[in-house]
Amino acid sequence: MTDDGTAASAATGTPGYEQARDELIEVVRRLEAGGTSLEDSLALWERGEELAKVCRHWLEGARARLDAALAGPAEDEE
C-alpha cells in the first residue's frame, strides 16, 4: 500500500493528486470541445481553477518532502 494521500484526502473531502489531475484533464477536454453554454463553460472553468490549485498543493508538498529528504543526509555528513 502506498501513501498517496488517499486516506487524508478522503477525510478532508479534497481529492488526491491523481483524481484532481484526471478530473482537470476532463474539464479541459470539455472546454476545448466547445458546445457548452456560457454558464456551463464558466462553471467548468471555475472547477478547473479549483482542481489546478489542488494539484499545485500536492506538487508543492511533494517538492517539500523531496527537498527535506535530500537535505537530510547532507546535513548529517557535516
TAQUIFEN-V443319 format. One record per run of one state. SS is the DSSP state (helix for helix, strand for strand, loop for the rest). FROM is the first residue (numbers start at 0). LEN is the number of residues. Records with the same first field share a line. If there is no record, write none. Layout:
SS = FROM-LEN  FROM-LEN
This chain:
loop = 0-5  12-4  33-4  77-1
helix = 5-7  16-17  37-40
